């Protein structure tokens, strides 16, 4: 039995699949600040990577898998995503996004980090340690290294199963690691000074910068 089955539990599937917008009792829904178990979170993403070969298919696969969770776990999936985004909101990661995409706005940085998360646990934590490690994720078939819709897979799955807006069930008083409360930082590189970017992400710079 694989890690996903151990954590996800096949025996729970019949109970979980009972949830849908037609028969789910929405009075059972409560606000929560509890993130999904991280091992289960990464198991779902890793399973999506094993079973798909492009972002569109991965998005659909994730929505289906997340749809097998309880509504509270669906909310927890989104909260875990927000925490992982929060933990990579820094100057060096932004530098990597700027190099890889030939520029990187505020929104673009969000979508870039969603892409990093979507590549799985090892890629995420290696990039968190040193964003230049994303050199291992270079894909000639990608025009942009971003994945905006990854941010919304739990919201869509939740809507399909409950008929409700997931945002309404986030306990914002107790969940702080999210967009809008990111830490302040000073940039350690300047877009008008390419050498400052090369100093932070030399491999990415040498591979990609002059191709943009």
C-alpha positions in Angstrom: 0.0 0.0 0.0 1.4 3.4 -1.0 1.7 6.5 1.2 -1.3 8.1 -0.4 -3.5 5.1 0.4 -2.2 4.9 3.9 -2.9 8.5 4.5 -6.0 8.9 2.4 -7.6 5.6 3.4 -9.6 3.6 0.9 -12.0 2.6 3.6 -13.1 6.2 4.0 -14.0 6.7 0.3 -17.6 5.6 0.5 -18.3 8.0 3.3 -16.4 10.9 1.7 -18.1 10.6 -1.7 -21.5 11.2 -0.1 -20.8 14.9 -0.1 -22.3 16.9 -2.9 -24.2 20.1 -3.4 -27.5 18.2 -3.7 -27.6 16.4 -0.3 -24.9 17.9 1.9 -26.2 19.4 5.0 -24.5 22.8 5.0 -25.4 23.4 8.6 -22.5 21.0 9.4 -20.0 23.5 7.9 -18.0 25.5 10.4 -15.2 28.0 10.0 -11.7 26.6 10.5 -8.1 27.6 10.5 -6.8 24.0 10.5 -4.5 23.2 7.6 -4.6 19.8 5.9 -2.1 17.3 7.2 1.1 18.1 5.2 1.9 14.5 4.3 -1.6 14.0 2.9 -1.3 17.3 1.0 1.9 16.3 -0.7 0.6 12.8 -1.4 -2.3 14.3 -3.3 0.0 16.5 -5.4 2.5 13.7 -6.0 -0.3 11.5 -7.2 -1.5 14.2 -9.6 2.1 14.5 -11.0 2.3 10.7 -11.5 -1.0 10.6 -13.4 -0.9 13.7 -15.6 1.5 15.3 -18.0 0.3 18.9 -18.3 -1.3 21.6 -16.1 -4.8 21.4 -17.5 -4.9 17.7 -16.7 -3.3 18.2 -13.3 -5.8 20.8 -12.4 -8.7 18.5 -13.2 -7.1 15.6 -11.4 -6.5 17.7 -8.3 -10.1 18.9 -8.2 -11.3 15.3 -8.4 -9.0 14.1 -5.6 -9.7 17.0 -3.4 -13.4 16.3 -4.0 -12.9 13.0 -2.1 -11.9 14.9 1.1 -14.3 16.1 3.7 -15.3 19.8 3.4 -13.1 20.7 6.4 -10.1 19.0 4.7 -10.9 20.8 1.4 -10.6 24.1 3.4 -7.4 22.7 4.9 -6.0 22.1 1.5 -6.4 25.7 0.6 -5.0 26.8 4.0 -1.9 24.6 3.5 -1.4 26.1 0.1 -1.5 29.6 1.5 1.0 28.7 4.2 3.4 27.3 1.6 3.0 30.5 -0.4 3.6 32.6 2.8 6.8 30.7 3.5 8.3 31.4 0.1 7.5 35.1 0.0 11.0 36.5 -0.1 13.4 38.3 -2.3 15.5 35.4 -3.5 12.4 33.4 -4.6 11.1 36.5 -6.4 14.5 36.8 -8.2 14.1 33.2 -9.5 10.6 34.0 -10.7 11.8 37.2 -12.4 14.5 35.3 -14.2 12.4 32.3 -15.2 9.5 34.4 -16.6 11.5 37.4 -17.9 9.7 39.6 -15.3 7.5 39.0 -12.3 4.7 41.3 -11.0 3.1 40.9 -7.6 0.4 38.7 -9.1 2.9 36.9 -11.2 4.9 36.1 -8.1 1.8 34.5 -6.5 1.2 32.3 -9.6 4.9 31.4 -9.9 5.0 30.1 -6.3 1.8 28.2 -6.9 3.6 26.5 -9.8 6.6 25.7 -7.5 4.2 24.0 -5.0 2.4 22.1 -7.8 5.7 20.5 -8.7 5.7 18.5 -5.5 7.3 18.4 -2.1 11.0 17.8 -3.1 10.9 20.6 -5.7 9.2 23.0 -3.2 11.6 22.4 -0.3 14.7 22.4 -2.5 13.6 25.7 -4.0 12.8 27.1 -0.6 16.3 26.3 0.5 17.9 27.7 -2.6 15.7 29.0 -5.5 18.5 28.4 -8.0 17.6 24.7 -7.6 14.7 25.3 -9.8 17.1 24.8 -12.7 16.1 21.2 -12.4 12.5 22.1 -13.4 13.3 23.9 -16.6 10.8 22.7 -19.2 11.2 23.8 -22.9 7.5 23.1 -23.4 6.5 25.8 -20.9 6.1 29.4 -22.0 5.6 30.7 -18.4 6.4 29.1 -15.1 3.2 29.9 -13.4 0.0 28.0 -12.4 -2.7 30.5 -11.3 -5.5 27.9 -11.3 -3.7 25.7 -8.9 -4.6 28.3 -6.2 -8.3 27.7 -6.8 -8.6 23.9 -7.1 -9.8 23.5 -3.5 -12.3 26.4 -3.9 -13.8 24.7 -7.0 -14.0 21.3 -5.5 -15.6 22.7 -2.4 -18.2 24.6 -4.5 -19.0 21.4 -6.4 -19.5 19.4 -3.3 -21.2 21.8 -1.0 -22.6 24.6 -3.2 -20.9 27.1 -0.9 -17.9 29.5 -1.2 -14.9 28.1 0.6 -13.7 31.6 1.6 -16.7 32.0 3.8 -15.5 29.1 6.0 -11.9 30.2 6.6 -11.4 31.4 10.2 -9.5 34.5 9.4 -9.2 35.5 13.0 -6.9 32.6 13.6 -5.3 31.9 10.2 -2.6 34.5 9.7 -0.2 33.0 7.2 -1.9 34.3 4.1 -1.9 36.9 1.3 -2.4 40.3 2.8 -0.3 39.5 5.8 3.0 38.7 4.1 6.2 39.7 5.9 8.0 42.8 4.7 11.4 42.4 3.1 13.9 44.5 1.2 14.9 43.4 -2.3 18.5 42.1 -2.5 18.5 42.5 -6.3 17.5 45.1 -8.9 15.9 44.5 -12.3 18.1 47.2 -13.8 21.1 45.4 -12.5 21.2 41.9 -14.0 24.4 41.1 -12.2 22.6 41.4 -8.9 20.2 38.7 -10.1 23.0 36.5 -11.3 24.6 36.6 -7.9 21.4 35.1 -6.3 20.5 32.6 -9.0 23.6 32.0 -11.2 22.4 28.8 -12.8 19.0 30.1 -13.8 20.5 33.3 -15.0 23.0 31.7 -17.2 20.4 29.3 -18.6 17.5 31.7 -19.2 18.1 35.4 -18.8 19.4 36.3 -22.3 16.7 34.1 -23.9 13.9 36.5 -22.8 
